[in-house]
Amino acid sequence: MTASIFEVLGQPHSDRAARVAQLKEIGFAWADLEDEAYWIDQLIVMPEALYSELARASAILWLVLDKTARYLAGKRELYVLLGIPEILWDTIDQLPLPPEGRISRYARFDFAISHDGTIKLLELNADTPTGYVEAAIATPWLFKLAGLESPNAGMAQLVAAAWAEEQPEAAACVGYGAHVEDSGTIEALVRHSGLDVRCTDCLELWVDDGVLKDGEGAPINRLFALYPKEWMAVDEGGDALAYAIESGSLTLFNSPHSIILQSKGLQAAAWGLYELGLLFNEEEREAIRLYMLPTYNKPVFEGSFVSKSMFGREGGSVRLFDTQGQLELADEHGFDTSELFPVVYQKRAELARIETAAGEFHLLTGMFMLNGAPCGLLGRAGGPITGNTSHFIALGVKERE
């Protein structure tokens, strides 16, 4: 295996069950799922210089994509290219855009970092990212056990600052109390917010004359929802939810405008504007050149490339093509949304490989963007396509010697 800029530390604890139980106590209840080991009991570290570059890249790419989203806002012919469901057009056009850098206050970049430290942005989940508990709770705890500092320590404070601005009165996910990962995610966010926020199930919410109500009939005016907004186009209550938002009786977090950031077509738009020499200043152009991948609405590549749905999640709909344009690998586990939304095409990037006690994997590097700031590394180990069968492995920064 090629030498990597990443280093694997430690060996799995002899009593995994005890470790899993401890993680459950602090809020990470899905280290093992249905007798499958989701969590790999080792640590991954990167050099401090690479982490600093990654944080800088995240900060400027966040502004690049924010600027692109604002350029696209109100241009309905471009909403079509982004795959944004028509049910949301009036909502995002009628509501005022949030402040710069705050269209989403809870988001996560996914980066491919190669074995030599080359950083390339794969995608942005600006709407409903999971992995928060792994990054904000499990990772600092695991690093502390090893006598190391984690750069993720500030995540809770950033969430508290964001929620102090948003002031949601309820937080919701689908299958609250039954879906352990999503339930644990919103419970952790509520706890870190420091606010008195009740948790509820999206499936129990209903709209009464434009007012959103919970299962007990209590109205909700301000809601944080771990609910993908594109689902409003296919869910039975989507029209009613959109009406509640448009009428002003419901304020939803993240903002409905986060659907623009969420679309993978946004990267194609940013890349097209870059190639045309429009919109961006020199610093932004340099960041796009260094850290973004050529992305288009058509497969125009000479070399290998990737196709994925505008709103695919957890690897669903991802297909890898070789240098001859032939299909090499397709995700078989995630939900394929390419029949519902348009497809985007992106140049392939190399993921570093890591050798762990559980085997050799490709490493995907996540960086959370909380209240507009980069904070929170998330390590996921899997195949060439990082899908819902990937593993969590705590990721951090190598201490100076």
N, C-alpha and C positions, 0 to 999 in steps of 0.2 A: 504493500500500500504506500502511496506517495506521502512523504512527510508533510504534516499539516501545521498550520499556524495555531490550531487549536490543540489543547493538551487535556487528556483525560486523567482525572485524579481519583485516587482511592479505589477500594473494592467494596462490593456489596456487604452490608452488615450480615452477620451470621443468623440473626433473628429478624427476618423480614417482617413477619407478622407483627412483632412488637413495634417496629418502625412504622408500619402501615397504620397501626392503631394510634400512635402518637400523632401522625399527620392528620388523621381523622379528627382528633381532639382539637387541633388548631384550625380546622376548617377545610382541609383538603381530604375529602371523603372518597375520592375515586382513584387513589393510587393503584388499587387493584379493581378491575371491573369484570364481573362475571368470570372469576378465576383467571383472568388475563392480567399480566403485569403491565399496566400502563406506564408506571413510573420506573425508570432505570436508576438504581441506587448507586450512582456515581456523580461526579461533578465534571463539567467542562469549563475550561478557562481560556480566555483570549488575552493577548498582550494589551497593556494599557493604551498604547498608541492606537491600536486598532479600535478599541472601544471609543476613544476620543474622536476618531474619524467617523465612526458609525453614528455617534451622537450628533456631530456636526452635519453629516449627510442627512440624517433624519430631520433635523431642524429646518434646513433649507429646502428639502424636498416637500416638507409640510407646507411651506409658504408657496412653493411652485404649484402644488396641486390646489391649494386654496385660491391662488390667483387664477388658475385655469377654470376652477368651478365657478368663480364669479364672472369670468368672461362668458361662460356657457349659459349662465342663469338667464332665463327669459327667452332663450332662443329655442323655440319648440322644434324646429327642424333638426336641431342638434340633440334634443332629447331622444328623438327616434334613433339616432346613431348610437347613443349611449344605452339604449334599451330600457329607458325609464318608463315604467307603465303609465299609460295615459291617465289613470285614475289619480295620479299624484301631480299632474301638471298644474292644475289650478291651485293646489295647496302650496307648492313651492314658488309659484309666481305671485300669489297673493300675500304670503307672509314675508316680513322683512328678513333679509339675510342677517345672520348673526355677525358679531364683530369679527374682524380679520383674525384668522387662525383659530376661530372658535365655532366653525360650522359643526364640527364634532369635538366634544370635550373628552370622548372616550373612544380611542381608536388604537389600531396596531398595524405597523408596517411588518411585512415579511420580506426578509432579504436572503439572497443567495450570497454566501461568502465562500470563495474558493479556497483551496488549500494554501494559496500564496497570499491571501488576505484581500483579494479583489472583491469589492462590494457592489452588488447589483440589486436594485429594487425589483421584486417580483410582483407584489401587489399590496394594496392598502385595504384593510377591513376597517372602515370608518363608521360602521353602523352598530354591529353586534359582536365584537370580538370576544371570544372566550380565552381561557388561559390566564385570566387575571389572578385567580387563586394560586395557580402554580407559580406565577412570577412574583406576586406581592406577598404571599404568605409562605409557601413551601420553600422557594429558593433562598430567601434570607435565613430561614430556620436551618436548612441543610448546610448552608455555608458557615453559619455560626457554629454548628456541631463540629465542623472541620477546622474551626479556629480562623476562619477567613471572613473578610468583609464582603458584602454584596452591594453592587451599585443600585439595587432595586429598593433600597430602604426608604426612599422618598415617595413611593407610589401612593401610600395611604394619604399623605398630606396633600398631594395634588388632587386626589379624588375629593377630599374634604373641601378644597378650594373651589373645585368645579361645582359640587353640589350646593355649596353655600350660595353660589350665583343662581343655580337653576331652581333650587328649593322644591324638588319633587315631593309629593305627599305619599306616593305609592311607587313600588317597583314591581315589575311583572315579568314573567317568562312563561313559556308554554310548558305545561306539566309541572307547575310549582309543587314541590313536595314529593313528586314522583321521579322527575328527571333530575338526578343527583347533581350533575355538572352545572346545568343552568341555574338550578335552585341555589347551589352553593355559591355560584358567581354573584347573583344579586344579593344574597345574604351578606357576602363579604363586602360588597360595595356599600350596602346600607350601613354595616358596622363601621367601615372606614369613614363614611361621611359624617358620622357623629350626630346625625339628625334622627328624628322620630319618624321613620318611614315604614309603612306596612308593606309586606310582600303579598302578592296575589298571583293567581293563575290567569294567564291571558284567555284561556278557554272559558273562564267564568265571567269575563267582562262582557258587557252589553251596552248598547246605546239607546237611551230613552229620550226621544224628542231632542236629539243633538247633544245630550249630556251622557258622558261615559260613566257607567256605574259598575261596582264590583258585585261579587256573588251575593252579598248581603243587601244590595240596593243602595249602598252609600256612594255618593258622587265622587268622582276623581277629576280634579281640574289640572293637576300637574303630574305627569307620569313618566318615569324612566322605564323603558320597555326593552328587554332583550328579545326583540321581535323584528325580524327582517322586513323592512318596509315594502320590498317588492312583493311580499306575500299578500299585500292588500289587493293586488290585482287578481288573485285567485281565491282568496278566502271569502266565505259567504258574507261576513260582516265588514268587508273592506270599504264599501261605499259609505256605510254609516260611520265608520271610524274617520274616514276622510272628511265627511261633513262636520263631525265634531271638532276636528282640527281647524277647518276652514272657517267655521262659525265663531271661533275664538273661545269656545267653552272648554277646550282641551289644549294644553301645551304639552308637546311630546319631546322627550329627550332620548337620544340625540335629536337635534332638529331635523324636520323632514328634508331639509336641504342636504343632509348627509347622504341621501340616496345618490346625489351627483358625485360625491367623493367615493362612494362605495362602488360605483360602476367601474369595471375594468376598462371600459371605453374611455374613461378620463385620461388614462395614460396614453392612449392612442391620440387623443386630442392634444395633450401636452407635447407629445413627440412631434405631431404635425405642425403645431405652432412654432416649435423649436426649429424644425427644418425650414420653415418659411421665414424665419428671422423675425417673428412677431412676438409681442407681449412681454418677453423676458429681458431682464438686464444681464450684463456680462457675468456677474456672479451666479445668477440663476442658470444661465446657459451652460456655464462650466460644470455646475452640479448635474444638470441633465446629461451632459456628455459623459461625465464620469460614472454616474450612479444609476441612470435609467437605461432601459433596454429598448431598442427600436420596437415599436408596437403599432399595429395597423388593423384596419377593419377587413383587410384581405390578406391572403397568404402570398406575399410578394418576395419572400426570402430566397436567396441562393443557397444558404446553409441551413442547418437544422433549426427548428422552431417549435413553438408550443401553441396549441389552440385551447381556449377555455371560454366558458360562458361569461357574459358580462356580470352575472350575479351567481356564479358558481361558488360553493363554499366547501371547506374541508376536502379539497382536491376533486370534488365532484365535477365532471365534465372535462377534466384536463386530459389532453392527448399530446403525446410527444412524437415528433416527426424527425426522421433522420435527414442527412444531408441531401438525399435524393428525393425528399418530400414524401417518403413512404411512412405510414403509421408504424411506430416502433413500440409504443406502450400507451395504454389507456387505463384510467382509473376504473376499477371494477366495484368499488365499495361505496363511494359517495353518491349522493343523489344527483343525477345528471339533469341540469336545468337548461341544457342547450336547446331543448325542444320548446322552451318557454321564452327564451331571451336570445338576442343575437350573440355571435361569437367574435372574440377578439384574437389576434395572432401576435405572438411576441417571440423575439429571438431567444434561443435557449441560453441558459446560464449554468455554470458549474457550481454544484454544492460540494463543499468539503466532505470527506468521509472520515468517520471516527470509528475506532475499534473499542468496543465496550465489552463488559462481561456478558452481555446479552447478545453480542454479535456485532457485525460491521453494519453501519448505517450511514445514510446521508444526513447531514445536519442542516436544518432550517433555522435561521436566526430571526426571532421576532423582537421588535422594539415598540413598546407601548408609547402612545402619544396621549398624555393626560393633561387636560386643561391647556393644551397647546405646547407642552414641553415633552421632550423625549426622556422617558424614564421607565425602565422595566424590561430587562432581557428575558426572553422566553426561548428555551431550547427545545426543539422537537427533532427526534431521530426517527427516520423512516426510509422509505425507498426513494427512487428518483422523483416520484410524485408523493408529496407529503399530504396524506389524506387522514381520514378518521380512524385509521388503524395505526397511526404513528405513536411514538412513545414520548413522554415528557422526561427531559433530563435537565437538571439545574445548570444554568449557564451564568458565568460571571467573568471576572477580570483577574488575571494573574497578578499576584502581588510582586512588588519590586524586590529584587534580591539585593 
